[in-house]
Amino acid sequence: MLTLAANSTAIALYLAGSGYLASRLGRNHAADASWLRALTLGALLFHGAGLYGLLFTEEGYHLGFFKVASTIFWVINVIVLVSSLKKPLHNLFVFLFPLSTLAVLVSLFSTSAVTPYGEIGTDIVFHIFLSFLAYSLLTIATFQALLLAYQDRQLKHKHPMGVTRLLPPLQTMETLLFEMLWVGQVLLTLSIVTGFLFFEDLFGQRLVHKTVFSLLAWLVYAILLWGRHRNGWRGSQAVRWTLGGFAALMLAYFGTKLVLEFILA
């Protein structure tokens, strides 16, 4: 009951945040950052408590598709909340609150296989932790790229009003995007390296798709970062490569997990 109550409260707070942001942006008013951070912190506390009850049971870990998705959104929201203390990232909650609401709601009613405690060693837990951080940061970068694309399109069509007026300057948005991509790429590199170190056969039948798509995502991000450093890639070109890397990354994890849990189960 406590797990249900915590998750339900998190859903209510995420919905309240979504409504608040929608009303403020609809009126072309900037959100009150302090109030928004307080609301987000409350949602994260209840979300985290609810996640703990869903993931850790008497039988073992529940690491199913939807519970992991909810976990990743919790990590994403934590990163954005902390980063927003120094950088203008709180507008990303326009995307994150509705998606977090959906992730928490579905995780409540999903079932998954149990992984007994002790079956996963600390090395694998460390690899999973790095993977969560990498996926989360690169997901944030993708949302940032979408906002950048919207802002760039509005400015090119000479419509610098509405939501665009509330966003930081285009150059600042672009700088933030590549900062996230660099850190995300480092974490993704560490995740892949620990995967090769801690798993006996990453190209085995159950892991080959995840390995191939993870390497493909790493390559796409590497090309983008090289292009930025060498040729100054920016704007729509940077957005397209960011979305391409994200697509490969989602196929690597969620695509593989979806097939294993729901199609081949």
RODRENKOL-330158 format. One record per residue: chain; x, y, z of N, C-alpha, C in turn; residue number from 0; residue in one letter. Coordinates in steps of 0.2 Angstrom, whole numbers, plus 5000, padded with zeros to 4 digits. Layout:
% RODRENKOL-330158
[site 'A' [X Y Z] [X Y Z] [X Y Z] NUM 'a']
...
% end
This chain:
% RODRENKOL-330158
[site 'A' [5004 4994 5000] [5000 5000 5000] [5004 5006 5000] 0 'm']
[site 'A' [5010 5006 5004] [5014 5012 5004] [5017 5013 4997] 1 'l']
[site 'A' [5019 5008 4994] [5022 5009 4987] [5017 5012 4982] 2 't']
[site 'A' [5011 5010 4982] [5005 5012 4978] [5004 5020 4980] 3 'l']
[site 'A' [5004 5021 4987] [5003 5028 4989] [5008 5033 4986] 4 'a']
[site 'A' [5015 5030 4987] [5020 5035 4985] [5020 5036 4977] 5 'a']
[site 'A' [5019 5031 4973] [5019 5032 4966] [5013 5036 4964] 6 'n']
[site 'A' [5007 5035 4967] [5001 5039 4966] [5002 5046 4967] 7 's']
[site 'A' [5006 5048 4973] [5007 5055 4974] [5012 5058 4969] 8 't']
[site 'A' [5017 5054 4967] [5022 5056 4962] [5018 5058 4956] 9 'a']
[site 'A' [5013 5054 4954] [5009 5055 4948] [5005 5061 4948] 10 'i']
[site 'A' [5002 5062 4954] [4999 5069 4955] [5003 5075 4955] 11 'a']
[site 'A' [5009 5074 4958] [5014 5080 4958] [5016 5081 4950] 12 'l']
[site 'A' [5018 5076 4947] [5020 5077 4940] [5014 5080 4936] 13 'y']
[site 'A' [5008 5078 4937] [5003 5081 4933] [5002 5088 4935] 14 'l']
[site 'A' [5003 5090 4941] [5002 5097 4944] [5007 5101 4940] 15 'a']
[site 'A' [5013 5098 4940] [5019 5102 4936] [5017 5103 4929] 16 'g']
[site 'A' [5015 5098 4926] [5013 5098 4919] [5008 5104 4918] 17 's']
[site 'A' [5003 5104 4922] [4997 5109 4921] [5000 5116 4922] 18 'g']
[site 'A' [5005 5116 4927] [5007 5123 4929] [5012 5126 4923] 19 'y']
[site 'A' [5016 5121 4920] [5020 5123 4915] [5016 5125 4909] 20 'l']
[site 'A' [5011 5121 4907] [5006 5122 4901] [5003 5129 4902] 21 'a']
[site 'A' [5001 5130 4908] [4997 5137 4909] [5002 5143 4908] 22 's']
[site 'A' [5008 5142 4911] [5013 5148 4911] [5015 5149 4903] 23 'r']
[site 'A' [5017 5143 4900] [5019 5144 4893] [5014 5146 4889] 24 'l']
[site 'A' [5007 5144 4890] [5002 5146 4886] [5000 5154 4886] 25 'g']
[site 'A' [5002 5157 4892] [5002 5164 4893] [5008 5168 4891] 26 'r']
[site 'A' [5013 5164 4889] [5020 5167 4887] [5023 5170 4893] 27 'n']
[site 'A' [5022 5166 4899] [5025 5169 4905] [5030 5163 4907] 28 'h']
[site 'A' [5036 5166 4910] [5041 5161 4912] [5039 5158 4919] 29 'a']
[site 'A' [5041 5152 4919] [5039 5148 4926] [5043 5151 4931] 30 'a']
[site 'A' [5040 5150 4937] [5044 5152 4943] [5049 5146 4945] 31 'd']
[site 'A' [5055 5147 4944] [5060 5142 4944] [5060 5139 4951] 32 'a']
[site 'A' [5060 5143 4956] [5060 5141 4963] [5054 5136 4965] 33 's']
[site 'A' [5049 5138 4963] [5042 5135 4964] [5043 5128 4961] 34 'w']
[site 'A' [5045 5128 4954] [5045 5122 4950] [5050 5117 4953] 35 'l']
[site 'A' [5056 5120 4955] [5061 5115 4958] [5058 5112 4965] 36 'r']
[site 'A' [5054 5116 4969] [5051 5113 4975] [5046 5107 4973] 37 'a']
[site 'A' [5042 5109 4968] [5037 5104 4966] [5041 5097 4963] 38 'l']
[site 'A' [5046 5099 4959] [5050 5093 4956] [5053 5089 4962] 39 't']
[site 'A' [5056 5092 4967] [5059 5088 4972] [5054 5084 4976] 40 'l']
[site 'A' [5048 5087 4977] [5043 5083 4980] [5041 5077 4976] 41 'g']
[site 'A' [5040 5078 4969] [5038 5072 4965] [5044 5067 4965] 42 'a']
[site 'A' [5050 5069 4965] [5056 5064 4965] [5056 5060 4971] 43 'l']
[site 'A' [5055 5063 4977] [5055 5060 4983] [5050 5054 4983] 44 'l']
[site 'A' [5044 5056 4981] [5039 5051 4981] [5040 5046 4976] 45 'f']
[site 'A' [5042 5048 4970] [5044 5043 4964] [5049 5038 4966] 46 'h']
[site 'A' [5055 5041 4970] [5060 5037 4972] [5058 5032 4977] 47 'g']
[site 'A' [5054 5034 4982] [5051 5029 4987] [5047 5024 4984] 48 'a']
[site 'A' [5043 5026 4979] [5038 5021 4975] [5042 5016 4971] 49 'g']
[site 'A' [5048 5019 4968] [5052 5014 4964] [5056 5009 4968] 50 'l']
[site 'A' [5058 5011 4974] [5061 5006 4979] [5056 5001 4980] 51 'y']
[site 'A' [5050 5002 4982] [5045 4997 4983] [5044 4992 4977] 52 'g']
[site 'A' [5044 4995 4971] [5043 4991 4965] [5049 4987 4963] 53 'l']
[site 'A' [5055 4990 4964] [5061 4986 4962] [5064 4981 4967] 54 'l']
[site 'A' [5063 4982 4973] [5066 4978 4978] [5061 4975 4982] 55 'f']
[site 'A' [5060 4968 4981] [5055 4964 4985] [5058 4959 4989] 56 't']
[site 'A' [5054 4955 4992] [5057 4950 4996] [5060 4944 4992] 57 'e']
[site 'A' [5057 4943 4986] [5060 4938 4981] [5066 4940 4978] 58 'e']
[site 'A' [5067 4947 4976] [5073 4949 4973] [5072 4955 4969] 59 'g']
[site 'A' [5076 4957 4964] [5075 4963 4960] [5070 4962 4955] 60 'y']
[site 'A' [5066 4967 4953] [5061 4967 4948] [5064 4972 4943] 61 'h']
[site 'A' [5067 4970 4938] [5070 4974 4933] [5067 4973 4926] 62 'l']
[site 'A' [5060 4973 4926] [5056 4973 4920] [5057 4979 4916] 63 'g']
[site 'A' [5054 4979 4910] [5054 4984 4905] [5052 4991 4907] 64 'f']
[site 'A' [5046 4991 4910] [5042 4997 4912] [5045 5000 4919] 65 'f']
[site 'A' [5047 4995 4923] [5050 4997 4929] [5057 5001 4928] 66 'k']
[site 'A' [5061 4998 4924] [5067 5001 4922] [5066 5008 4918] 67 'v']
[site 'A' [5061 5008 4914] [5059 5015 4911] [5057 5020 4916] 68 'a']
[site 'A' [5054 5018 4921] [5052 5023 4926] [5058 5025 4930] 69 's']
[site 'A' [5063 5020 4931] [5069 5022 4935] [5073 5027 4931] 70 't']
[site 'A' [5074 5026 4924] [5078 5030 4920] [5075 5037 4920] 71 'i']
[site 'A' [5068 5038 4920] [5065 5044 4920] [5066 5048 4927] 72 'f']
[site 'A' [5066 5044 4932] [5068 5047 4939] [5075 5049 4939] 73 'w']
[site 'A' [5080 5046 4936] [5087 5048 4935] [5087 5054 4931] 74 'v']
[site 'A' [5084 5054 4925] [5084 5060 4921] [5081 5066 4925] 75 'i']
[site 'A' [5076 5066 4928] [5073 5071 4932] [5078 5074 4937] 76 'n']
[site 'A' [5081 5069 4941] [5086 5071 4946] [5092 5075 4942] 77 'v']
[site 'A' [5094 5073 4937] [5100 5076 4933] [5098 5083 4931] 78 'i']
[site 'A' [5092 5084 4928] [5089 5090 4926] [5088 5095 4932] 79 'v']
[site 'A' [5085 5092 4937] [5084 5097 4943] [5091 5100 4946] 80 'l']
[site 'A' [5096 5095 4947] [5102 5098 4949] [5105 5102 4944] 81 'v']
[site 'A' [5105 5101 4938] [5108 5105 4933] [5105 5112 4932] 82 's']
[site 'A' [5098 5112 4934] [5095 5118 4933] [5096 5123 4938] 83 's']
[site 'A' [5100 5121 4943] [5102 5126 4948] [5107 5131 4945] 84 'l']
[site 'A' [5111 5129 4940] [5116 5133 4937] [5115 5134 4930] 85 'k']
[site 'A' [5111 5130 4927] [5110 5131 4919] [5102 5131 4918] 86 'k']
[site 'A' [5100 5135 4913] [5093 5136 4911] [5090 5130 4908] 87 'p']
[site 'A' [5089 5124 4912] [5086 5118 4909] [5079 5117 4912] 88 'l']
[site 'A' [5076 5121 4916] [5070 5119 4919] [5064 5118 4914] 89 'h']
[site 'A' [5065 5121 4908] [5060 5121 4903] [5059 5114 4900] 90 'n']
[site 'A' [5065 5110 4901] [5064 5103 4899] [5059 5099 4902] 91 'l']
[site 'A' [5057 5101 4908] [5051 5098 4912] [5045 5098 4908] 92 'f']
[site 'A' [5044 5102 4903] [5038 5102 4898] [5038 5095 4895] 93 'v']
[site 'A' [5043 5092 4893] [5043 5085 4890] [5043 5080 4896] 94 'f']
[site 'A' [5047 5081 4901] [5048 5076 4906] [5042 5075 4911] 95 'l']
[site 'A' [5039 5080 4913] [5033 5078 4917] [5028 5074 4914] 96 'f']
[site 'A' [5025 5075 4908] [5020 5070 4906] [5023 5063 4905] 97 'p']
[site 'A' [5029 5063 4902] [5032 5056 4901] [5034 5052 4907] 98 'l']
[site 'A' [5036 5056 4913] [5037 5053 4919] [5030 5051 4922] 99 's']
[site 'A' [5025 5054 4921] [5018 5052 4924] [5016 5046 4920] 100 't']
[site 'A' [5017 5045 4914] [5016 5039 4910] [5020 5033 4913] 101 'l']
[site 'A' [5026 5034 4913] [5031 5029 4915] [5029 5026 4922] 102 'a']
[site 'A' [5028 5031 4927] [5026 5029 4934] [5019 5025 4934] 103 'v']
[site 'A' [5014 5027 4930] [5008 5024 4930] [5008 5017 4927] 104 'l']
[site 'A' [5012 5016 4921] [5013 5010 4918] [5017 5005 4923] 105 'v']
[site 'A' [5022 5007 4926] [5026 5003 4930] [5022 5000 4936] 106 's']
[site 'A' [5017 5004 4938] [5013 5001 4944] [5009 4995 4942] 107 'l']
[site 'A' [5007 4994 4936] [5003 4989 4934] [5006 4983 4930] 108 'f']
[site 'A' [5013 4984 4929] [5017 4979 4925] [5019 4974 4929] 109 's']
[site 'A' [5020 4968 4926] [5023 4962 4929] [5030 4961 4926] 110 't']
[site 'A' [5034 4958 4930] [5041 4956 4927] [5044 4950 4930] 111 's']
[site 'A' [5049 4947 4927] [5052 4941 4931] [5056 4944 4936] 112 'a']
[site 'A' [5058 4940 4941] [5061 4942 4947] [5069 4939 4946] 113 'v']
[site 'A' [5073 4944 4948] [5080 4942 4948] [5082 4941 4955] 114 't']
[site 'A' [5084 4935 4958] [5086 4934 4965] [5092 4938 4967] 115 'p']
[site 'A' [5092 4940 4973] [5097 4944 4976] [5103 4939 4976] 116 'y']
[site 'A' [5109 4942 4974] [5115 4937 4974] [5116 4935 4967] 117 'g']
[site 'A' [5111 4935 4962] [5112 4932 4956] [5116 4938 4952] 118 'e']
[site 'A' [5116 4944 4954] [5119 4949 4950] [5125 4952 4955] 119 'i']
[site 'A' [5131 4952 4953] [5137 4954 4957] [5137 4962 4957] 120 'g']
[site 'A' [5142 4964 4961] [5143 4971 4961] [5145 4974 4955] 121 't']
[site 'A' [5149 4970 4951] [5152 4973 4945] [5146 4974 4940] 122 'd']
[site 'A' [5141 4969 4939] [5136 4970 4935] [5131 4976 4937] 123 'i']
[site 'A' [5131 4977 4944] [5127 4983 4946] [5130 4989 4944] 124 'v']
[site 'A' [5137 4989 4945] [5141 4995 4943] [5140 4997 4935] 125 'f']
[site 'A' [5140 4992 4931] [5138 4992 4924] [5131 4995 4923] 126 'h']
[site 'A' [5126 4992 4926] [5120 4995 4925] [5119 5002 4927] 127 'i']
[site 'A' [5122 5004 4933] [5122 5011 4935] [5125 5016 4930] 128 'f']
[site 'A' [5131 5014 4927] [5134 5018 4922] [5129 5018 4916] 129 'l']
[site 'A' [5126 5013 4914] [5121 5013 4908] [5115 5017 4910] 130 's']
[site 'A' [5113 5017 4916] [5107 5021 4917] [5109 5029 4917] 131 'f']
[site 'A' [5115 5030 4919] [5117 5037 4919] [5118 5040 4911] 132 'l']
[site 'A' [5121 5035 4907] [5123 5037 4900] [5116 5038 4897] 133 'a']
[site 'A' [5111 5033 4897] [5105 5033 4894] [5101 5040 4896] 134 'y']
[site 'A' [5101 5041 4903] [5098 5047 4905] [5101 5053 4902] 135 's']
[site 'A' [5107 5054 4903] [5110 5060 4900] [5109 5061 4893] 136 'l']
[site 'A' [5110 5056 4889] [5109 5057 4882] [5101 5058 4880] 137 'l']
[site 'A' [5097 5055 4884] [5090 5057 4883] [5088 5064 4884] 138 't']
[site 'A' [5091 5067 4890] [5091 5074 4891] [5094 5078 4885] 139 'i']
[site 'A' [5099 5076 4882] [5102 5079 4877] [5097 5079 4871] 140 'a']
[site 'A' [5094 5074 4870] [5089 5073 4864] [5083 5078 4865] 141 't']
[site 'A' [5081 5079 4871] [5075 5084 4872] [5078 5091 4871] 142 'f']
[site 'A' [5084 5092 4873] [5087 5098 4872] [5088 5100 4865] 143 'q']
[site 'A' [5090 5094 4861] [5090 5095 4853] [5083 5097 4850] 144 'a']
[site 'A' [5078 5094 4853] [5071 5095 4850] [5069 5103 4852] 145 'l']
[site 'A' [5071 5105 4858] [5070 5112 4859] [5074 5117 4855] 146 'l']
[site 'A' [5080 5115 4854] [5085 5118 4849] [5082 5119 4842] 147 'l']
[site 'A' [5079 5113 4840] [5077 5113 4833] [5070 5117 4832] 148 'a']
[site 'A' [5066 5117 4838] [5060 5121 4838] [5062 5129 4838] 149 'y']
[site 'A' [5067 5130 4842] [5069 5137 4843] [5072 5140 4836] 150 'q']
[site 'A' [5076 5136 4833] [5080 5138 4827] [5074 5139 4821] 151 'd']
[site 'A' [5069 5134 4821] [5064 5135 4816] [5060 5141 4817] 152 'r']
[site 'A' [5058 5143 4823] [5055 5149 4824] [5058 5155 4822] 153 'q']
[site 'A' [5065 5155 4824] [5069 5161 4822] [5070 5162 4815] 154 'l']
[site 'A' [5071 5156 4811] [5072 5157 4804] [5065 5159 4801] 155 'k']
[site 'A' [5059 5158 4804] [5053 5160 4801] [5051 5167 4804] 156 'h']
[site 'A' [5055 5170 4808] [5054 5176 4811] [5048 5176 4815] 157 'k']
[site 'A' [5048 5171 4820] [5043 5171 4825] [5046 5170 4832] 158 'h']
[site 'A' [5050 5175 4834] [5053 5174 4840] [5049 5176 4846] 159 'p']
[site 'A' [5043 5174 4846] [5038 5175 4852] [5036 5169 4855] 160 'm']
[site 'A' [5031 5169 4859] [5029 5163 4862] [5034 5159 4867] 161 'g']
[site 'A' [5034 5153 4866] [5039 5149 4870] [5046 5151 4868] 162 'v']
[site 'A' [5047 5152 4862] [5054 5154 4860] [5057 5160 4864] 163 't']
[site 'A' [5053 5165 4866] [5055 5170 4869] [5057 5168 4876] 164 'r']
[site 'A' [5055 5163 4879] [5056 5161 4886] [5062 5156 4886] 165 'l']
[site 'A' [5065 5154 4880] [5071 5150 4880] [5077 5154 4880] 166 'l']
[site 'A' [5083 5151 4883] [5089 5155 4883] [5091 5156 4875] 167 'p']
[site 'A' [5096 5161 4874] [5099 5162 4867] [5101 5155 4864] 168 'p']
[site 'A' [5100 5155 4857] [5101 5149 4853] [5108 5147 4854] 169 'l']
[site 'A' [5113 5151 4855] [5120 5149 4856] [5121 5145 4863] 170 'q']
[site 'A' [5117 5148 4868] [5118 5145 4874] [5115 5138 4874] 171 't']
[site 'A' [5109 5137 4871] [5106 5131 4870] [5110 5126 4866] 172 'm']
[site 'A' [5114 5128 4861] [5118 5124 4858] [5124 5122 4862] 173 'e']
[site 'A' [5127 5126 4866] [5132 5125 4870] [5130 5119 4875] 174 't']
[site 'A' [5124 5120 4878] [5122 5115 4883] [5121 5109 4880] 175 'l']
[site 'A' [5119 5108 4874] [5118 5102 4870] [5124 5098 4870] 176 'l']
[site 'A' [5129 5102 4867] [5136 5098 4866] [5139 5096 4873] 177 'f']
[site 'A' [5138 5100 4878] [5141 5098 4885] [5138 5092 4887] 178 'e']
[site 'A' [5131 5091 4886] [5128 5085 4888] [5130 5079 4884] 179 'm']
[site 'A' [5131 5080 4877] [5133 5075 4873] [5140 5072 4875] 180 'l']
[site 'A' [5144 5077 4877] [5151 5075 4878] [5151 5071 4885] 181 'w']
[site 'A' [5148 5073 4890] [5147 5069 4896] [5144 5062 4895] 182 'v']
[site 'A' [5138 5063 4891] [5135 5056 4890] [5139 5051 4886] 183 'g']
[site 'A' [5143 5054 4881] [5147 5050 4877] [5153 5046 4882] 184 'q']
[site 'A' [5155 5050 4886] [5160 5047 4891] [5157 5042 4895] 185 'v']
[site 'A' [5151 5043 4898] [5147 5038 4901] [5146 5032 4897] 186 'l']
[site 'A' [5144 5033 4891] [5142 5027 4887] [5148 5023 4885] 187 'l']
[site 'A' [5154 5027 4884] [5160 5023 4883] [5162 5018 4889] 188 't']
[site 'A' [5161 5021 4895] [5162 5017 4901] [5158 5012 4902] 189 'l']
[site 'A' [5151 5013 4900] [5146 5007 4900] [5148 5002 4896] 190 's']
[site 'A' [5150 5003 4889] [5152 4998 4885] [5158 4994 4887] 191 'i']
[site 'A' [5163 4998 4889] [5169 4995 4891] [5168 4990 4897] 192 'v']
[site 'A' [5164 4992 4902] [5163 4988 4908] [5158 4982 4906] 193 't']
[site 'A' [5154 4983 4900] [5150 4977 4898] [5155 4972 4895] 194 'g']
[site 'A' [5160 4974 4891] [5165 4969 4889] [5169 4966 4894] 195 'f']
[site 'A' [5170 4970 4899] [5174 4967 4905] [5171 4962 4909] 196 'l']
[site 'A' [5164 4964 4911] [5160 4960 4916] [5156 4954 4913] 197 'f']
[site 'A' [5154 4955 4906] [5150 4949 4903] [5155 4945 4899] 198 'f']
[site 'A' [5153 4938 4900] [5158 4933 4896] [5157 4934 4889] 199 'e']
[site 'A' [5151 4935 4886] [5149 4934 4879] [5144 4940 4877] 200 'd']
[site 'A' [5147 4946 4876] [5142 4951 4874] [5139 4950 4867] 201 'l']
[site 'A' [5142 4946 4863] [5139 4944 4856] [5135 4938 4856] 202 'f']
[site 'A' [5133 4935 4862] [5129 4929 4863] [5122 4931 4860] 203 'g']
[site 'A' [5118 4926 4860] [5112 4926 4857] [5107 4932 4860] 204 'q']
[site 'A' [5107 4932 4867] [5103 4937 4870] [5106 4944 4871] 205 'r']
[site 'A' [5112 4945 4869] [5115 4951 4870] [5118 4955 4864] 206 'l']
[site 'A' [5117 4951 4858] [5121 4953 4852] [5117 4960 4850] 207 'v']
[site 'A' [5111 4960 4850] [5107 4966 4847] [5109 4972 4851] 208 'h']
[site 'A' [5109 4971 4858] [5110 4977 4863] [5117 4979 4861] 209 'k']
[site 'A' [5122 4974 4860] [5129 4976 4859] [5130 4980 4853] 210 't']
[site 'A' [5127 4977 4847] [5128 4980 4841] [5125 4987 4841] 211 'v']
[site 'A' [5119 4988 4843] [5116 4995 4843] [5119 5000 4848] 212 'f']
[site 'A' [5122 4997 4853] [5126 5002 4858] [5132 5004 4855] 213 's']
[site 'A' [5135 5000 4851] [5141 5002 4847] [5139 5007 4842] 214 'l']
[site 'A' [5134 5005 4838] [5131 5010 4833] [5130 5017 4836] 215 'l']
[site 'A' [5126 5017 4842] [5125 5023 4845] [5131 5027 4847] 216 'a']
[site 'A' [5136 5023 4850] [5143 5026 4851] [5146 5029 4845] 217 'w']
[site 'A' [5146 5026 4840] [5149 5028 4833] [5145 5035 4831] 218 'l']
[site 'A' [5139 5035 4831] [5135 5041 4829] [5137 5047 4833] 219 'v']
[site 'A' [5137 5046 4840] [5139 5052 4844] [5146 5054 4843] 220 'y']
[site 'A' [5150 5049 4842] [5157 5050 4841] [5158 5055 4834] 221 'a']
[site 'A' [5155 5053 4829] [5155 5056 4823] [5152 5063 4824] 222 'i']
[site 'A' [5147 5064 4827] [5144 5071 4829] [5149 5075 4832] 223 'l']
[site 'A' [5152 5072 4838] [5156 5076 4842] [5163 5078 4838] 224 'l']
[site 'A' [5165 5073 4834] [5171 5075 4829] [5169 5080 4824] 225 'w']
[site 'A' [5163 5080 4821] [5161 5085 4817] [5160 5092 4820] 226 'g']
[site 'A' [5158 5092 4826] [5157 5098 4830] [5164 5101 4831] 227 'r']
[site 'A' [5169 5097 4833] [5176 5099 4834] [5180 5101 4828] 228 'h']
[site 'A' [5179 5097 4823] [5183 5098 4817] [5180 5103 4812] 229 'r']
[site 'A' [5173 5103 4811] [5170 5107 4806] [5165 5111 4809] 230 'n']
[site 'A' [5164 5112 4815] [5159 5116 4818] [5152 5115 4817] 231 'g']
[site 'A' [5150 5108 4816] [5143 5106 4815] [5139 5109 4820] 232 'w']
[site 'A' [5133 5112 4818] [5128 5115 4823] [5121 5115 4819] 233 'r']
[site 'A' [5116 5118 4823] [5109 5118 4820] [5106 5112 4818] 234 'g']
[site 'A' [5103 5111 4813] [5099 5105 4811] [5103 5099 4810] 235 's']
[site 'A' [5110 5100 4808] [5114 5095 4807] [5116 5091 4813] 236 'q']
[site 'A' [5117 5095 4818] [5118 5093 4825] [5112 5089 4828] 237 'a']
[site 'A' [5106 5092 4827] [5100 5089 4829] [5099 5082 4826] 238 'v']
[site 'A' [5100 5082 4819] [5099 5075 4816] [5103 5070 4818] 239 'r']
[site 'A' [5110 5071 4819] [5114 5066 4822] [5113 5064 4829] 240 'w']
[site 'A' [5110 5069 4833] [5108 5068 4840] [5102 5063 4840] 241 't']
[site 'A' [5097 5064 4836] [5092 5060 4836] [5093 5053 4833] 242 'l']
[site 'A' [5098 5053 4828] [5100 5046 4826] [5104 5042 4831] 243 'g']
[site 'A' [5108 5045 4835] [5111 5042 4840] [5107 5039 4846] 244 'g']
[site 'A' [5102 5044 4847] [5097 5042 4852] [5092 5036 4850] 245 'f']
[site 'A' [5091 5036 4843] [5087 5030 4841] [5090 5024 4841] 246 'a']
[site 'A' [5097 5024 4840] [5101 5018 4840] [5101 5016 4848] 247 'a']
[site 'A' [5102 5020 4852] [5103 5019 4859] [5096 5016 4862] 248 'l']
[site 'A' [5091 5019 4860] [5084 5016 4862] [5083 5009 4860] 249 'm']
[site 'A' [5085 5007 4853] [5085 5001 4851] [5090 4996 4854] 250 'l']
[site 'A' [5095 4999 4857] [5100 4995 4860] [5097 4992 4867] 251 'a']
[site 'A' [5094 4996 4870] [5091 4994 4877] [5084 4992 4877] 252 'y']
[site 'A' [5080 4997 4875] [5073 4996 4876] [5070 4991 4870] 253 'f']
[site 'A' [5073 4992 4864] [5071 4987 4859] [5073 4980 4861] 254 'g']
[site 'A' [5079 4979 4863] [5081 4972 4865] [5077 4969 4871] 255 't']
[site 'A' [5076 4974 4876] [5072 4971 4882] [5065 4970 4880] 256 'k']
[site 'A' [5062 4974 4875] [5055 4973 4873] [5055 4966 4869] 257 'l']
[site 'A' [5060 4964 4865] [5059 4958 4861] [5060 4952 4866] 258 'v']
[site 'A' [5065 4953 4871] [5066 4947 4876] [5060 4946 4880] 259 'l']
[site 'A' [5057 4951 4883] [5052 4951 4888] [5045 4949 4885] 260 'e']
[site 'A' [5043 4952 4879] [5037 4952 4877] [5036 4948 4870] 261 'f']
[site 'A' [5041 4947 4866] [5040 4943 4860] [5043 4936 4861] 262 'i']
[site 'A' [5049 4936 4863] [5052 4929 4864] [5051 4926 4871] 263 'l']
[site 'A' [5047 4929 4875] [5046 4926 4882] [5042 4920 4881] 264 'a']
% end
